[in-house]
Every structure is written in C-alpha cells, then in structure tokens.
Amino acid sequence: MKPPPPIAMLAELTHRCPLSCPYCSNPVELSRQDAELDTDTWARVFREAADLGVLQLHLSGGEPASRRDLVDLVAAAREAGLYTNLITSGIGLTEKRLAELDAAGLDHVQLSLQGTNPEMADEIGGYNGGFKRKMQVAGWIGKIGFPLTLNAVLHRRNLHQLPRALEMAQEMGARRIEVATVQFHGWALKNRDALMPTREQAKEATRIVTEARRRLKGTLVIDYVPADYHEDYPKRCMGGWGTSGLNVIPDGTVLPCHAAQSIPHLTFDRVQETSLSDIWYAGAAFNAYRGTEWMAEPCKSCDRKTIDFGGCRCQAMAIVGDASATDPVCIKSPHHGALQAQADAHASQDDAVLIYRTMPGKAAEPAQ
Amino acid sequence: METTDIPALPRGVRLHHDKVRDAWVLLAPERAVTLDPVGHAILTEVDGARSFGEITRALAERYNAPIEQIVNDSAGFLDALRDRRFLDVTA
C-alpha cells in the first residue's frame, strides 16, 4: 500500500547554535558549517516538499537565525507555497531582521524557553544574557504581530516553573504553548541523571496542564509532551514512522525522525542525490518501520498497534538495543519495570552536573 | 456564537488549496485541518466584516437550506475553531 504524502517537514538549517542546552535534540555527531546545504539547494528542497504534499515547514537547527540567508530561505519557502514556521531561541534575531522576516512572509514563530528567569534560563542554555535577549525578542515578535507559540522545555531542574511559563505565554500574547518534557534522545541521553523528572514532578505537571487547559480554554492552547519514562503507554512517535513527517538535516541527509541516525543498521539518502519523493516513498529508512508488518510481540497482536505504532523506534534502540522491540515505556513491554526503576534511579541523582552540548568549530556569535 | 458576533481568521491562519490531495485545508500554527465542503463554504464567507447572522443568512440562501440547520452547523464548526485559537470573534 502506498503511504500517504507527508504533511510536515523539519528543516534543520544548521547545527550551529549560540546555546549549548544539555537536552539538545541534535545528534551527538553534529554537522559542520562547511557541510551545510546552500540557499539554492534548500529552495529546491522546499519546492520538492510542496510538490510532494508537505504543507507545514518548520525551520529549525541548531539555531536557524545563525544562517545569514534566513530571510531568503523564508521567502523561498513561502514562494513554494509552504506554511512557514521559525523554531528559534531568539538569539541572533534583531528587530530589523524580524521586520525582514515579516516582509518575506514568515507565518509563525515558535520561541523556546529554557527557564522563566535569567538564573535558570542562562544556566540551562549555557549562554549569559540569553534570557534578557529572548524577552526583548518576544517584545518585537508581539509588536510585529507574528502568531507565537512558546515552547517551554521542562525537566527535573525547572518543572517547578511550569505555572510561571503558562503566565509568561499569556503575557507575551502567545496563542499556544508547548509544555514539552525533555525526551531522551541525542544529547539528552547523556544527561538523564541531571534532567530526569521525578515521578511526583511528572504527575504534578499533568495535573497543572489539565487544570490550565480547562481554565484557559479559548485563550491559550496547550500542547503537552509528558515525561514518557514515567508513562504506561508510549508516545505515537512522529504520528507513526514515515506517515506524516520527514526531517532534513544540515548536510542534506533525510531522516524519518530527528534521532533516526541512532539506529545503526539504517541507511539514509541525501537530497543532493535523490529526489525527496523517491526518498519518501522508496527510501530504505522510511520503509523500515512503516505500518505494522515489522512488529514482533507484544505489539503484533496488540489492539493499540495502530494507535501508537509500538512507540518510539529510537527509544527501543537506545534502551533495549533492538529498534523493532516494543518501546520499553509500554506497560506490555518486558522491559517496562526495569525502565521505571531506571527512571527513578536517574531522578534521584541530585548531584549530577549538566553535560553541555559542544560542537566542533563552534560558532558562538549570532549572525547579526 | 451569537448573531451579532463577527468571526475573523487571525494572522497566521489561512485557507489553502492542497493540490496534492485535491482538498481545501485550513493552515494554522503547526496544524493543517482538512476541510469538508461545508467547512470550506462557511470559511469562505468569513471576512472579518460580516456578522455570524449575515454569514448564515447568505449560506442559507446560496444552498437553499433551512436557516436553523445552517446556524447549528456553522456555530459548532466555528466555536471549535475558536477554542483552538484558529478564529477570532469580536462582538
């Protein structure tokens, strides 16, 4: 059966970033600046994406504002007919540059939040003055009138700031907030001792979100990513492997999800050699875990198999060592009990230090 | 939704014809909502100037349908969009 066309594409324009968040979703092996796709190639990829059926384009990184051609890339995306979303920490954006992005047709901004005060945010981001700058950028975003989503990334160190994050989203005029508990892939996997929420924190976050959704209905939309090590059923990762989204990384490699390179037996195609359409429909990595044929028990006979598609393949790889195993978050996995114990053990490492993301040839300065 | 309410698509929410799937969709921040012909018909009347009463009268006339049914369908649809912040409403 032919899979449906993708709805969304994440374009990781660069892995460069002024911040060094210890939970960065980028792979531990980062792409270097000299390997990044140029402006014209990205523009072609955007057109191929639109022709393939992509509606939503997420411009991400690293920090996408670290690309000097960001305004041209937004213009190219809009010209291709894509709904264009900028996922940014705000660092590298000036009032002038935001006005240029506005003129280029940028549809929406998603601003990340590392903490609700300078002490927390700058420690987590590893960037002094970052919080102050972000608040300034949020003001300019509001002044221009960009639709705004605040993306609060939460973990054991800052989950107590969730109520304040909800207030800040309203103060900034955001229509949406993503309350995203850290998912343990990429750099975050190195930081489980420092970042794993306690079971009580995870429960409290769910309670706060449930209450806030009721109270703020019609004012602030809340998307919630729970602390999945403490859950009983896994997340429907990527809406199902190869069913709705794809990810292009800075060097042109196309992935079914941002962590897919952690599955060692998969091979990936690049936009320089293969069309996006061929990669989506015929690429080996995209077909590896599509549908339900690849499943083993307990997924194979489970009535939830088309609800969560067995959870996250990369998490099964990272924890069980087998990418086709049931996500160990699932209560039906034989590894569920061990994972819950492991989560509690990580969460009790009170003295664990943050291991910051580092990159080869790190470009610390914003583009402008 | 009251008769005098004026619905409007806010910035960042727009109608888009999806050539690949041959369908109308409503594009919004990080969401794409596929519209059925009824939903599309309602949203093409939403211009930020006319009231809900005027919009439903126009639809009833154009589709030769009972006004009560149009009001019910449209109110349910538009209220759901408002709850998701895909629609602004001024009184």
Interface residues (C-beta under 8 A of the other chain):
Chain A: P5 I7 D51 L52 G53 L55 Q56 H58 G81 Y83 N85 D107 H108 Q110 G145 F146 P147 T149 R175 R176 K217 G218 T219 L220 V221
Chain B: P10 R11 G12 V13 R14 H16 D18 V20 R21 V25 L27 P29 E30 R31 A32 R82 D83 R84 R85
